[in-house]
């Protein structure tokens, strides 16, 4: 069984901290904010591509750059990396979304993956002009995906639902290939929608026994629709050469978080309508104590961020073992991230992926490299200089 790994594009900015972007970093210390420019996000994307990640998740929300536009720009600076574009189906018509996906597939040579986000926060949805409650949003998502799927099959669609209506909708060109649909959600309405429409069901990183229960419920929802799911999991990672180094980095991140920030973020997250967010909050209870909620599973991220709030922490071998445990439950896709996203991609890609490859659980999507080859992700190939030049020492600051 070969596992698939995706990385993450922080379209809200990046730093060496979970929050704050490195404000107040003293001179002489590594740190500071990294704005989400195309140049920097392209650096992350090329790093992920070189290391063997198949795709990269791009979030959606008022707090980050638009996922469609950003990833469209990044296709020009990458070669094979796919983009897992998160989008909210209530904010654009199903016909337009189907057309956008088809265009993306043609222009990128099939590098689009779609992460459908129904939206668990009523206040944010209302800011976008979406006034439906949570149950109605899931009902609308179901209608939306029914229309989109039919359009992708090349059908002419006339549909009248409780929330959406189209007449004689048809795509001039269908996407080839049809982009896989990724979908997450822990409530009963979410599982029902996933069972009918999603190719990959995504869960956040809960302890294995809790994930096993969720996957069982999801399999039942898919069985009701006559379908079989694929499973993915969303996690952060802190992998190092030794367990002590990994946990030291987790403590450094935690020490950089203020109690004021924890209280402020937790107050907001407790108002969330999301069942998945409620489950994340239960893992740590808003406290710094007992954050290792399962072997090598750390809930520190969830103290100051919504959504995925857990990280795999430890040695490369330990992190590989935990991934293998999730794989035994039936998870085949892993959507990972780490702060900062360039450096942590290298820690995982150079430390954990080779272990999984030796165990037969992973292979590089580009195939084995030539013996002795050392991929360079950023610099274009340059011809070798003449021997007379090559023999001279490089000038200071020439690179």
C-alpha positions in Angstrom: 0.0 0.0 0.0 1.5 3.3 -1.1 0.5 6.3 1.0 0.0 9.8 -0.5 1.4 12.9 1.2 0.3 16.5 0.7 1.8 19.7 2.2 0.2 23.0 3.0 0.4 26.6 1.6 0.1 29.2 4.4 -1.7 31.9 2.3 -2.0 34.0 5.5 1.7 34.2 6.0 4.4 32.1 7.7 6.9 32.3 10.5 8.8 30.2 13.0 5.8 30.5 15.5 2.3 29.3 15.5 0.9 32.8 16.0 2.2 36.4 15.9 4.6 36.0 12.9 7.7 36.4 15.0 7.0 39.9 16.4 9.6 41.0 18.8 12.4 38.6 17.6 15.7 40.1 18.8 18.4 41.0 16.3 20.7 38.0 15.8 17.9 35.5 16.2 16.1 33.7 13.4 12.5 34.7 13.0 10.2 37.3 11.6 7.1 37.3 9.4 7.1 35.8 5.9 4.4 37.4 3.8 2.4 35.1 1.5 3.8 36.4 -1.7 3.8 34.3 -4.8 7.6 34.1 -4.6 7.6 32.7 -1.0 4.6 30.4 -1.6 6.3 29.2 -4.7 9.4 28.4 -2.7 7.2 26.2 -0.4 5.5 24.6 -3.4 8.7 23.8 -5.2 10.2 22.3 -2.0 7.1 20.1 -1.5 7.3 19.0 -5.2 11.0 18.1 -5.0 10.6 16.2 -1.7 7.8 14.0 -3.1 4.6 15.5 -1.8 1.8 15.0 -4.3 -0.3 18.1 -3.6 -0.6 21.1 -1.3 -3.7 22.2 0.6 -4.6 25.9 0.3 -7.1 27.2 2.9 -10.2 29.4 2.4 -11.4 32.2 4.6 -11.4 36.0 5.1 -8.1 35.7 6.9 -6.1 34.4 3.9 -5.5 35.0 0.3 -8.0 33.6 -2.2 -7.2 30.0 -2.9 -8.3 29.8 -6.6 -6.2 32.8 -7.7 -3.2 32.0 -5.6 -2.9 28.4 -6.8 -3.5 29.4 -10.4 -0.4 31.6 -10.2 1.6 28.9 -8.5 1.0 26.4 -11.4 3.4 28.5 -13.4 6.3 28.0 -11.0 5.8 24.2 -10.4 5.8 21.2 -12.7 3.7 18.4 -11.2 2.5 19.5 -7.8 -1.3 19.4 -7.4 -3.2 22.0 -5.5 -5.9 21.0 -3.0 -8.1 24.1 -3.4 -10.5 24.8 -0.5 -13.6 26.6 -1.5 -17.1 27.3 -0.1 -19.9 26.1 -2.4 -22.4 28.7 -1.1 -20.4 31.6 -2.4 -20.6 31.0 -6.2 -22.9 29.2 -8.6 -22.4 25.5 -9.2 -22.1 26.1 -12.9 -19.4 28.7 -12.5 -17.5 26.4 -10.0 -17.7 23.5 -12.5 -16.4 25.7 -15.2 -13.6 27.1 -13.1 -12.5 23.6 -12.2 -12.6 22.5 -15.8 -10.5 25.5 -16.8 -8.0 24.8 -14.0 -7.6 21.2 -15.1 -6.9 22.1 -18.8 -4.5 25.0 -18.0 -2.6 23.0 -15.3 -2.7 19.6 -17.1 -4.8 18.0 -14.4 -3.3 19.4 -11.2 -6.5 20.4 -9.4 -7.9 18.7 -6.3 -11.0 20.2 -4.6 -11.6 20.5 -0.9 -15.3 21.4 -0.4 -15.8 23.5 2.8 -19.4 23.9 3.8 -18.5 26.4 6.5 -18.9 25.9 10.2 -18.8 29.5 11.4 -22.0 31.4 11.0 -20.5 34.8 11.6 -17.9 34.3 8.9 -20.5 33.0 6.4 -22.7 36.0 7.1 -19.8 38.3 6.3 -19.8 36.8 2.8 -23.5 37.3 2.5 -24.5 33.7 3.3 -27.3 33.8 5.9 -28.2 30.1 6.0 -27.9 28.1 9.2 -25.6 25.1 9.5 -28.1 22.4 8.5 -29.3 24.4 5.5 -25.7 24.9 4.4 -25.1 21.2 4.3 -28.4 20.7 2.3 -27.2 23.4 -0.1 -23.8 21.7 -0.4 -25.6 18.5 -1.3 -27.5 20.3 -4.1 -24.4 22.1 -5.3 -22.4 18.9 -5.7 -25.3 17.1 -7.5 -25.2 19.9 -10.1 -21.4 20.0 -10.4 -21.1 16.3 -10.7 -23.7 16.2 -13.4 -22.0 19.0 -15.4 -18.7 17.2 -15.1 -20.3 14.1 -16.7 -21.2 16.3 -19.7 -25.0 16.5 -18.9 -27.3 19.4 -19.6 -28.7 20.2 -16.2 -32.0 21.8 -15.1 -32.3 21.6 -11.4 -34.6 23.2 -8.8 -33.8 22.6 -5.2 -34.5 24.2 -1.9 -31.4 26.4 -2.2 -30.2 26.3 -5.8 -31.7 26.5 -9.2 -30.1 26.3 -12.7 -31.7 26.0 -16.1 -30.1 24.3 -19.1 -26.7 24.5 -17.6 -23.9 22.8 -19.6 -20.1 22.9 -19.9 -18.5 23.6 -23.2 -15.7 21.3 -22.2 -15.7 18.9 -19.3 -12.7 18.5 -17.0 -10.2 15.8 -17.9 -9.5 14.3 -15.5 -12.4 15.1 -13.2 -10.9 16.6 -10.1 -11.3 14.5 -6.9 -13.5 16.0 -4.2 -12.2 16.1 -0.7 -14.6 16.7 2.1 -14.5 16.9 5.9 -17.1 17.2 8.7 -18.0 15.3 11.8 -21.7 15.9 12.1 -24.4 13.5 10.8 -25.4 15.8 7.9 -21.7 16.2 6.9 -21.2 12.4 6.8 -24.3 12.0 4.7 -23.1 14.6 2.1 -19.6 13.0 2.1 -21.2 9.6 1.5 -23.0 10.8 -1.6 -20.4 13.0 -3.2 -16.8 12.9 -1.8 -14.0 10.9 -3.2 -11.8 11.4 -0.1 -13.1 11.9 3.4 -10.8 14.1 5.5 -10.6 13.9 9.3 -8.6 16.0 11.7 -5.8 14.4 13.7 -7.6 12.8 16.7 -6.1 9.9 18.7 -6.2 6.6 16.7 -9.1 5.1 18.6 -11.3 8.2 18.0 -10.3 8.3 14.4 -11.3 4.6 14.1 -14.8 5.4 15.4 -15.2 8.2 12.9 -14.0 6.1 10.0 -16.5 3.4 10.9 -19.4 5.9 10.9 -18.1 7.3 7.6 -18.0 3.9 6.0 -21.6 3.3 7.0 -22.6 6.6 5.4 -20.8 5.7 2.2 -22.4 2.2 2.3 -25.9 3.8 2.5 -25.0 5.6 -0.8 -23.6 2.4 -2.4 -20.0 3.8 -2.3 -16.6 3.0 -0.8 -14.6 5.9 0.7 -10.9 6.8 0.6 -9.6 8.4 3.8 -7.3 11.2 4.6 -6.1 13.0 7.7 -5.0 16.6 8.4 -2.0 17.0 10.8 0.9 19.2 11.7 4.3 17.6 12.1 7.4 18.2 14.1 9.9 15.5 13.2 13.6 15.6 14.3 16.6 13.3 14.4 15.8 12.4 18.0 12.6 12.5 20.1 14.2 15.0 22.5 14.8 17.5 19.7 11.3 17.1 18.5 9.7 17.8 21.9 12.2 20.6 22.5 10.8 22.3 19.3 7.2 21.7 20.5 8.1 23.3 23.9 9.7 26.3 22.1 6.5 26.8 20.1 4.4 26.6 23.3 6.6 29.0 25.2 6.1 31.6 22.5 2.3 31.5 23.0 0.9 33.9 25.6 -1.9 33.0 28.0 -3.8 36.1 26.7 -3.7 34.7 23.2 -4.9 31.3 24.4 -7.8 32.7 26.3 -8.8 35.0 23.4 -8.7 32.2 20.8 -10.4 29.6 23.0 -13.3 32.0 23.7 -13.8 32.4 20.0 -13.5 28.7 19.2 -16.0 27.8 21.9 -18.6 29.7 19.8 -18.0 27.6 16.8 -20.9 25.7 15.2 -18.5 23.0 13.9 -18.7 19.5 15.5 -15.2 18.8 14.4 -14.0 22.0 16.2 -15.8 20.9 19.3 -13.9 17.6 19.2 -10.6 19.4 18.8 -11.3 21.6 21.8 -12.1 18.5 23.9 -8.6 17.1 23.3 -6.9 19.8 25.3 -9.6 21.7 27.2 -7.8 25.0 26.6 -5.0 24.1 29.0 -1.3 23.9 28.5 -1.2 20.7 30.7 -1.3 17.2 29.3 -1.0 18.2 25.6 0.4 14.8 24.6 -3.1 13.3 24.1 -1.8 10.1 22.6 1.7 8.8 21.9 3.5 11.4 19.8 0.2 13.3 19.2 0.4 16.9 20.6 -2.6 19.2 20.9 -0.6 22.4 21.3 -1.5 23.9 17.9 -5.2 23.8 18.9 -4.7 26.2 21.8 -4.3 29.2 19.4 -5.7 28.1 16.0 -9.0 26.7 14.7 -9.3 23.7 12.6 -6.6 21.1 12.6 -5.0 21.5 16.1 -2.8 18.5 16.6 0.8 17.6 15.5 2.8 14.4 15.3 5.9 15.1 17.4 9.0 13.0 17.9 11.9 11.3 16.1 11.6 10.5 12.5 11.1 6.9 13.3 8.4 7.6 15.9 6.5 9.9 13.5 6.8 7.2 10.8 5.4 4.6 13.3 2.4 6.8 14.1 1.7 7.3 10.4 1.8 3.6 9.9 -0.7 3.2 12.7 -3.1 5.6 11.0 -2.6 3.7 7.8 -3.6 0.5 9.4 -7.0 2.1 10.2 -7.5 2.7 6.5 -6.1 6.2 6.0 -4.1 6.5 2.8 -3.7 10.3 2.4 -1.9 12.6 4.8 -2.3 16.4 4.6 0.6 17.8 6.6 2.1 21.2 7.6 4.7 22.7 10.0 6.1 26.1 11.0 7.9 27.3 9.1 6.7 25.5 6.0 9.9 25.3 4.0 12.1 24.0 6.8 9.5 21.6 8.3 8.9 20.1 4.8 12.6 19.3 4.6 12.6 17.7 8.1 9.7 15.5 7.2 10.7 14.8 3.6 14.3 14.0 4.4 13.7 12.3 7.7 10.4 10.5 7.7 9.6 9.7 4.0 12.8 7.6 3.5 11.7 5.4 6.5 8.3 4.9 5.0 9.8 4.1 1.7 12.0 1.4 3.2 8.8 -0.1 4.8 7.1 -0.1 1.4 4.5 2.5 2.5 5.7 5.4 0.2 7.4 6.0 -3.1 8.4 9.3 -4.7 5.7 10.3 -7.3 8.5 11.2 -9.8 10.1 7.8 -9.5 13.5 6.9 -8.2 16.3 9.5 -8.7 19.4 8.6 -10.7 22.1 7.2 -8.5 24.1 10.0 -6.8 21.6 12.7 -8.0 21.0 15.6 -5.7 17.8 17.4 -6.7 18.0 21.2 -6.3 14.5 22.6 -5.9 15.0 26.3 -6.7 18.1 27.0 -8.8 17.9 26.4 -12.6 20.5 24.1 -14.1 23.6 26.0 -15.2 26.4 24.8 -17.5 29.7 24.0 -15.9 32.2 26.8 -16.1 35.4 26.4 -18.1 38.1 24.6 -16.2 40.1 27.8 -15.8 37.2 29.5 -14.1 36.1 26.5 -12.1 39.5 26.3 -10.5 39.2 29.8 -9.0 37.6 30.3 -5.6 34.2 31.9 -5.6 34.0 35.5 -4.5 32.5 36.2 -1.1 28.7 36.8 -1.5 28.5 35.4 -5.0 25.7 33.0 -4.1 
